[in-house]
Amino acid sequence: MATVRILPERVANQIAAGEVIERPAAAVKELVENALDAGATRITVEFAHAGRSLIRVDDNGSGMAPRDARMALERHATSKIADTADLDRLSSFGFRGEALPSIASVSRFTLQTREAGSDSGTEIAVNAGRVVHERACGRPVGTRIDVEHLFEPVPARRKFLKSDRTESGHIVNCVRLYALACPGTAFALYEDGREVFRSPECPGLADRVSEIFGAQAAEGLLAVDYAESGMRLRGLVGRPGTGRATRHDMVAFVNSRPVDSRTLNGALMESYRESLPQGRYPVAFVFLECNPAEVDVNVHPAKREVRFRSEAVVRGFVIRAVLSRLREWAAQAAPAGAAPGSPIGLPGPLPAPFQGRVGEPAQPMSGGAPAGAAPATAVPEAPRQIAHDWRFIGAALASYAVFESPQGLVLLDRRAAHERVWYERLRSQFRAGKVPVQRLLLPVSVELNPVASAVLLDHLAFVRGHGLEIAEFGRNFFRIEALPAWMEPGDAEAFVRDLVGALREGRIQAADSELARDELARLAAAKGVRLPAAGEAESLALLRALFGTSSPVTSPSGRPTYVEINHGELARRFQK
């Protein structure tokens, strides 16, 4: 029979560390939060070997007395709260009292701190949870923590870390988030002795975004400041039509705390429902301020997940705040006499959900004759041959071509048809390794966030093997020097961002070359179609090309390429 025993404190701390410190960036997060809670106006973060060998956070906060420094290394020791009622009025980032003992249990940990009015500071060294020494030291007011050889006492944890580029990217992204959260605090970040960014105290969010993320990222953002019923939403959001392929550029804060919130993300996406195509996500840096009692931050040890007492109220408020700003911008941008636009009231100049992309009219591939009738207003179940008795009638709503057939009417979704044709062409090119390439006279510059940059660098060989020649040009900067022949230079940056997003989310996995090529062809087809004029010659050529593919009845994403309305359905509709 198994014997029940109480684990030693050191082992318990190392197990608990798995919930709080799952990667080096999590340690950086906890230490930066402690510095901010201490009132720091200057924070310097240094790391080496992706945080594995060194993480150092130095601040000019209030510092600690010797007794408090010793207590800070005990589990559940905190100065932030005293009882559960304090959770309803949290004004600090940390409150659990788990971060420092968790980090110290899985590293070589050195704490140096000094409070104002003290002649000397205190230094405490800990190795894998065991105190090595405690002594006086000289240092300015504030705290410095060195974390060396992270996860050395638990080598199994190191096996689950990603590449150095990826882990470094998460650290840089983490520090950027807190720099955004607190523009009044000066931040500096160094990797392997090299400065990543340095930002002094900034008067506002726009200045911090421009300074840390670059002027390119700050362009085209709209300032939002909306208050209602004890809540306030402020920040920056992208203009209608400015979207990304992933959610990674939707950054939300609740009472200055960076959070992952389905409620806030869903509200942002709903706000752009009429001004971004399906599958695209807005760019946003938004801060929600509300009564701390209305939000629960004690959902997960990492404190990134939050719940609201009234999710529907918060969702509705955020939608109204963002929509009001989008409408205001659209009204200012609309030319005189512009017609009203979408159902949400955004005027005419808003970009349509599916603006045309690069491409060309489909070339004839094969032809034939139609046979049999399809069910009323249904997608045919199997490919059918196209022949002379499909008569072109005209175009409808810019996206559809209308044909008369012996069985009734056929409506062809020209975009879906072009996507199917291009998908199969590109997939064949990718499989054969023969992608026509055009070199650019003027390379296209792209700036990515640190994690996206790491993903691209890890997959450069795959990207180059499919017609895109991209070179690193400084930290997180890249130059697109050559493109596949079917792509226009103006679409290159957006396509690269979408491709990196698909790689980052695992939708394209370069390790599985066959599936990766199929998914890349699907992405390229969706982005590479530009609808030419819907004339008779073009429409008939598109039909012949479509029915020369292996699956003409659906687009690569599964949408129908055409529907038929037979004579019986028409008669029923007109009550004949």
KOLKESE-69039 format. One record per residue (C-alpha): x, y, z; residue in three letters. Coordinates in steps of 0.05 Angstrom, whole numbers, padded with zeros to 5 digits, always signed. Example, Ala and Ser with C-alpha at 12.3 -4.5 7.8 and 13.67 -1.06 7.14 Angstrom:
<sites>
+00246-00090+00156ala
+00273-00021+00143ser
</sites>
This chain:
<sites>
+00000+00000+00000met
+00027+00069-00019ala
+00050+00113+00037thr
+00023+00184+00039val
+00076+00236+00055arg
+00083+00311+00056ile
+00131+00336+00002leu
+00192+00376+00024pro
+00182+00451+00015glu
+00235+00455-00039arg
+00202+00400-00081val
+00134+00432-00071ala
+00161+00498-00096asn
+00191+00466-00158gln
+00125+00433-00174ile
+00087+00498-00163ala
+00137+00534-00207ala
+00109+00495-00266gly
+00043+00532-00261glu
+00074+00601-00255val
+00140+00597-00293ile
+00129+00555-00355glu
+00182+00591-00398arg
+00234+00646-00389pro
+00185+00700-00411ala
+00141+00682-00352ala
+00198+00696-00304ala
+00210+00763-00338val
+00136+00779-00333lys
+00133+00766-00258glu
+00196+00806-00244leu
+00174+00865-00286val
+00106+00865-00251glu
+00140+00867-00183asn
+00182+00926-00206ala
+00121+00964-00229leu
+00084+00948-00164asp
+00144+00977-00127ala
+00132+01044-00162gly
+00192+01040-00209ala
+00198+01095-00261thr
+00257+01062-00294arg
+00263+00987-00310ile
+00321+00953-00345thr
+00314+00881-00369val
+00373+00840-00393glu
+00374+00768-00416phe
+00423+00720-00448ala
+00416+00655-00486his
+00341+00666-00493ala
+00335+00673-00417gly
+00364+00604-00403arg
+00431+00629-00376ser
+00412+00698-00350leu
+00351+00742-00335ile
+00364+00807-00299arg
+00312+00859-00280val
+00337+00923-00247asp
+00290+00978-00223asp
+00290+01043-00183asn
+00228+01025-00143gly
+00219+01030-00068ser
+00264+00971-00051gly
+00258+00927+00011met
+00284+00923+00081ala
+00325+00861+00100pro
+00265+00828+00135arg
+00219+00840+00076asp
+00272+00813+00027ala
+00275+00748+00067arg
+00199+00744+00071met
+00191+00756-00004ala
+00224+00688-00017leu
+00171+00651+00024glu
+00111+00622-00012arg
+00047+00663-00006his
+00084+00722+00024ala
+00059+00787-00007thr
+00051+00860+00009ser
-00006+00868-00041lys
-00066+00838-00005ile
-00085+00817+00066ala
-00152+00781+00057asp
-00198+00757+00001thr
-00237+00823+00002ala
-00175+00857-00026asp
-00184+00818-00090leu
-00244+00864-00105asp
-00201+00926-00103arg
-00135+00904-00133leu
-00091+00960-00158ser
-00028+00918-00166ser
-00003+00870-00219phe
+00019+00816-00170gly
-00017+00789-00108phe
-00006+00714-00102arg
+00063+00715-00069gly
+00086+00656-00111glu
+00132+00686-00164ala
+00198+00697-00127leu
+00199+00630-00090pro
+00178+00594-00153ser
+00234+00625-00194ile
+00285+00615-00139ala
+00268+00541-00135ser
+00286+00528-00208val
+00348+00572-00217ser
+00408+00605-00186arg
+00374+00666-00158phe
+00405+00731-00130thr
+00365+00787-00100leu
+00396+00855-00086gln
+00352+00909-00056thr
+00356+00974-00016arg
+00301+01018+00010glu
+00305+01094+00017ala
+00337+01116+00083gly
+00380+01054+00090ser
+00456+01059+00090asp
+00465+00993+00054ser
+00426+00942+00014gly
+00412+00868+00024thr
+00436+00811-00020glu
+00405+00742-00016ile
+00430+00684-00060ala
+00389+00621-00070val
+00407+00559-00109asn
+00349+00512-00129ala
+00309+00535-00069gly
+00365+00532-00018arg
+00391+00597+00012val
+00466+00603-00001val
+00479+00668+00035his
+00449+00733+00061glu
+00493+00794+00069arg
+00496+00869+00062ala
+00513+00900-00005cys
+00520+00968-00036gly
+00470+00990-00089arg
+00424+01049-00103pro
+00352+01050-00079val
+00311+00997-00116gly
+00318+00923-00131thr
+00358+00880-00178arg
+00344+00806-00189ile
+00389+00759-00227asp
+00362+00692-00250val
+00416+00646-00276glu
+00412+00577-00306his
+00337+00576-00307leu
+00307+00505-00301phe
+00375+00474-00288glu
+00347+00438-00226pro
+00289+00411-00269val
+00322+00391-00335pro
+00257+00359-00360ala
+00228+00429-00365arg
+00284+00453-00410arg
+00266+00399-00461lys
+00199+00432-00473phe
+00227+00501-00489leu
+00225+00524-00561lys
+00283+00550-00602ser
+00325+00608-00576asp
+00294+00654-00628arg
+00223+00636-00606thr
+00238+00642-00531glu
+00274+00708-00542ser
+00215+00732-00582gly
+00168+00717-00524his
+00212+00755-00476ile
+00216+00816-00521val
+00141+00814-00533asn
+00128+00809-00458cys
+00171+00870-00441val
+00138+00909-00498arg
+00069+00894-00469leu
+00087+00923-00401tyr
+00121+00982-00434ala
+00055+00995-00469leu
+00016+00985-00404ala
+00059+01038-00369cys
+00082+01092-00418pro
+00101+01135-00358gly
+00157+01086-00340thr
+00223+01085-00377ala
+00242+01016-00404phe
+00306+00988-00433ala
+00315+00917-00459leu
+00381+00882-00476tyr
+00392+00814-00507glu
+00461+00782-00503asp
+00491+00851-00488gly
+00457+00884-00548arg
+00403+00937-00540glu
+00336+00914-00566val
+00299+00978-00550phe
+00303+01037-00502arg
+00242+01080-00489ser
+00242+01140-00441pro
+00179+01161-00405glu
+00127+01176-00458cys
+00069+01226-00454pro
+00020+01178-00485gly
+00006+01110-00516leu
+00016+01133-00588ala
+00087+01156-00573asp
+00103+01090-00538arg
+00075+01048-00596val
+00115+01088-00646ser
+00179+01084-00605glu
+00175+01009-00588ile
+00138+00979-00647phe
+00163+01029-00699gly
+00131+01084-00739ala
+00106+01034-00790gln
+00063+00999-00737ala
+00035+01065-00711ala
+00013+01090-00779glu
-00061+01086-00794gly
-00083+01078-00721leu
-00142+01117-00693leu
-00144+01143-00622ala
-00203+01119-00581val
-00228+01150-00516asp
-00299+01132-00495tyr
-00332+01131-00427ala
-00399+01105-00404glu
-00431+01077-00341ser
-00367+01076-00299gly
-00325+01045-00355met
-00274+01076-00401arg
-00241+01050-00464leu
-00180+01085-00491arg
-00124+01066-00537gly
-00110+01058-00611leu
-00148+01018-00664val
-00135+01005-00737gly
-00174+01040-00792arg
-00228+01000-00828pro
-00196+00954-00879gly
-00131+00947-00839thr
-00130+00875-00817gly
-00084+00817-00800arg
-00089+00742-00811ala
-00082+00727-00736thr
-00105+00755-00670arg
-00034+00772-00648his
-00041+00846-00662asp
-00103+00852-00618met
-00073+00874-00551val
-00120+00887-00493ala
-00108+00913-00422phe
-00157+00914-00364val
-00139+00965-00311asn
-00070+00968-00344ser
-00060+00892-00338arg
-00045+00856-00404pro
-00099+00803-00411val
-00125+00749-00457asp
-00200+00759-00458ser
-00249+00726-00504arg
-00300+00780-00486thr
-00254+00837-00508leu
-00228+00801-00570asn
-00298+00782-00591gly
-00322+00854-00582ala
-00265+00880-00624leu
-00279+00830-00679met
-00353+00846-00678glu
-00337+00920-00684ser
-00301+00907-00750tyr
-00350+00856-00777arg
-00373+00902-00833glu
-00306+00933-00849ser
-00259+00872-00850leu
-00268+00807-00889pro
-00283+00743-00853gln
-00220+00712-00825gly
-00184+00778-00816arg
-00171+00810-00748tyr
-00164+00883-00729pro
-00103+00917-00703val
-00117+00945-00633ala
-00082+00969-00570phe
-00140+00982-00522val
-00145+00996-00448phe
-00208+00981-00410leu
-00216+01016-00343glu
-00270+00991-00297cys
-00286+00978-00224asn
-00237+00924-00200pro
-00296+00890-00166ala
-00326+00877-00235glu
-00268+00836-00260val
-00237+00771-00233asp
-00162+00767-00246val
-00154+00707-00201asn
-00172+00656-00255val
-00103+00628-00271his
-00035+00632-00238pro
-00006+00670-00297ala
-00061+00723-00287lys
-00070+00734-00362arg
-00141+00706-00363glu
-00196+00748-00333val
-00271+00743-00324arg
-00321+00798-00319phe
-00381+00799-00273arg
-00424+00819-00332ser
-00393+00796-00397glu
-00451+00822-00440ala
-00446+00892-00411val
-00371+00897-00424val
-00379+00868-00494arg
-00433+00918-00512gly
-00394+00976-00484phe
-00330+00959-00523val
-00370+00951-00588ile
-00403+01018-00579arg
-00337+01052-00563ala
-00300+01025-00624val
-00358+01033-00672leu
-00368+01105-00652ser
-00295+01119-00669arg
-00298+01082-00735leu
-00361+01120-00755arg
-00330+01186-00735glu
-00269+01172-00777trp
-00310+01148-00836ala
-00353+01210-00834ala
-00291+01254-00836gln
-00260+01214-00892ala
-00323+01211-00935ala
-00323+01257-00996pro
-00380+01306-01001ala
-00444+01273-01023gly
-00420+01202-01011ala
-00475+01151-01005ala
-00486+01114-00939pro
-00447+01050-00936gly
-00454+00988-00893ser
-00511+00968-00846pro
-00472+00993-00786ile
-00473+01063-00814gly
-00402+01068-00838leu
-00402+01113-00900pro
-00379+01096-00970gly
-00303+01103-00967pro
-00293+01042-00923leu
-00255+00988-00961pro
-00300+00931-00983ala
-00290+00866-00947pro
-00258+00832-01007phe
-00215+00880-01046gln
-00186+00851-01110gly
-00116+00821-01106arg
-00065+00801-01156val
-00081+00752-01212gly
-00103+00747-01284glu
-00161+00719-01324pro
-00163+00644-01324ala
-00136+00612-01387gln
-00175+00558-01424pro
-00157+00489-01399met
-00210+00441-01424ser
-00282+00443-01448gly
-00342+00399-01458gly
-00418+00396-01454ala
-00466+00401-01395pro
-00509+00341-01380ala
-00565+00329-01331gly
-00600+00378-01285ala
-00579+00399-01215ala
-00627+00404-01156pro
-00661+00472-01150ala
-00614+00526-01123thr
-00563+00473-01105ala
-00489+00459-01117val
-00481+00401-01166pro
-00457+00337-01133glu
-00405+00321-01186ala
-00364+00357-01239pro
-00403+00371-01303arg
-00379+00386-01373gln
-00390+00457-01400ile
-00413+00464-01472ala
-00442+00512-01521his
-00512+00511-01493asp
-00491+00550-01430trp
-00505+00620-01455arg
-00473+00680-01420phe
-00526+00731-01398ile
-00485+00781-01359gly
-00453+00801-01293ala
-00487+00813-01227ala
-00463+00850-01164leu
-00391+00851-01192ala
-00376+00782-01164ser
-00423+00737-01203tyr
-00432+00715-01275ala
-00501+00692-01298val
-00513+00638-01350phe
-00575+00608-01382glu
-00574+00533-01388ser
-00625+00483-01416pro
-00644+00468-01343gln
-00652+00540-01319gly
-00603+00592-01293leu
-00531+00585-01268val
-00499+00635-01221leu
-00423+00630-01220leu
-00384+00659-01161asp
-00326+00687-01200arg
-00280+00695-01140arg
-00292+00624-01115ala
-00280+00598-01185ala
-00215+00637-01194his
-00191+00612-01126glu
-00202+00540-01146arg
-00165+00549-01212val
-00107+00586-01180trp
-00103+00537-01122tyr
-00092+00478-01167glu
-00042+00516-01211arg
-00001+00539-01152leu
-00004+00471-01118arg
+00024+00440-01181ser
+00080+00492-01184gln
+00097+00481-01111phe
+00099+00406-01118arg
+00143+00410-01180ala
+00189+00460-01147gly
+00182+00507-01207lys
+00154+00573-01182val
+00165+00630-01231pro
+00199+00687-01193val
+00203+00762-01206gln
+00259+00802-01175arg
+00241+00870-01147leu
+00278+00933-01168leu
+00258+00964-01101leu
+00254+00913-01044pro
+00193+00916-00999val
+00208+00928-00925ser
+00170+00891-00870val
+00175+00900-00795glu
+00149+00843-00752leu
+00140+00834-00678asn
+00193+00792-00642pro
+00155+00726-00641val
+00133+00732-00714ala
+00205+00750-00732ser
+00230+00687-00698ala
+00179+00645-00735val
+00199+00674-00802leu
+00273+00663-00789leu
+00259+00591-00770asp
+00222+00579-00835his
+00262+00621-00885leu
+00284+00559-00924ala
+00212+00538-00934phe
+00190+00608-00954val
+00247+00616-01004arg
+00231+00548-01034gly
+00162+00574-01054his
+00181+00637-01092gly
+00191+00689-01037leu
+00262+00714-01027glu
+00265+00749-00959ile
+00328+00774-00925ala
+00338+00796-00854glu
+00354+00870-00851phe
+00365+00888-00779gly
+00329+00863-00717arg
+00256+00846-00734asn
+00264+00881-00802phe
+00262+00843-00868phe
+00268+00859-00942arg
+00226+00823-00993ile
+00273+00819-01053glu
+00235+00772-01100ala
+00164+00749-01108leu
+00126+00694-01144pro
+00107+00718-01213ala
+00033+00719-01197trp
+00041+00768-01139met
+00043+00844-01144glu
+00093+00882-01101pro
+00037+00921-01068gly
+00009+00856-01039asp
+00075+00828-01015ala
+00076+00856-00944glu
+00005+00834-00928ala
+00018+00765-00957phe
+00082+00755-00916val
+00045+00776-00852arg
-00010+00726-00867asp
+00040+00671-00884leu
+00078+00683-00818val
+00011+00682-00781gly
-00007+00615-00812ala
+00062+00587-00793leu
+00056+00614-00723arg
-00012+00583-00711glu
+00008+00516-00741gly
-00039+00520-00800arg
+00023+00512-00844ile
+00073+00462-00817gln
+00136+00460-00858ala
+00155+00392-00830ala
+00097+00361-00869asp
+00116+00385-00938ser
+00054+00359-00975glu
+00003+00390-00928leu
+00045+00453-00922ala
+00044+00463-00998arg
-00030+00451-01001asp
-00044+00502-00946glu
+00005+00552-00976leu
-00030+00545-01044ala
-00097+00555-01009arg
-00072+00618-00975leu
-00040+00644-01039ala
-00103+00631-01080ala
-00146+00668-01030ala
-00098+00728-01032lys
-00077+00725-01105gly
-00143+00734-01141val
-00161+00799-01175arg
-00227+00799-01211leu
-00222+00824-01283pro
-00282+00852-01319ala
-00338+00802-01325ala
-00344+00799-01400gly
-00369+00740-01440glu
-00301+00716-01464ala
-00271+00720-01394glu
-00330+00685-01362ser
-00331+00628-01412leu
-00255+00619-01406ala
-00263+00617-01330leu
-00317+00563-01336leu
-00272+00521-01380arg
-00213+00529-01332ala
-00257+00514-01272leu
-00284+00449-01302phe
-00214+00428-01320gly
-00196+00424-01245thr
-00203+00364-01200ser
-00259+00394-01157ser
-00296+00448-01195pro
-00357+00451-01150val
-00322+00483-01090thr
-00268+00534-01076ser
-00206+00512-01037pro
-00241+00536-00973ser
-00303+00494-00988gly
-00349+00549-01014arg
-00393+00531-01074pro
-00367+00558-01140thr
-00436+00560-01173tyr
-00509+00544-01161val
-00564+00527-01209glu
-00637+00547-01206ile
-00678+00500-01248asn
-00743+00515-01286his
-00786+00483-01233gly
-00757+00527-01178glu
-00766+00589-01220leu
-00838+00570-01235ala
-00851+00559-01161arg
-00821+00625-01142arg
-00865+00662-01192phe
-00926+00620-01172gln
-00936+00592-01242lys
</sites>
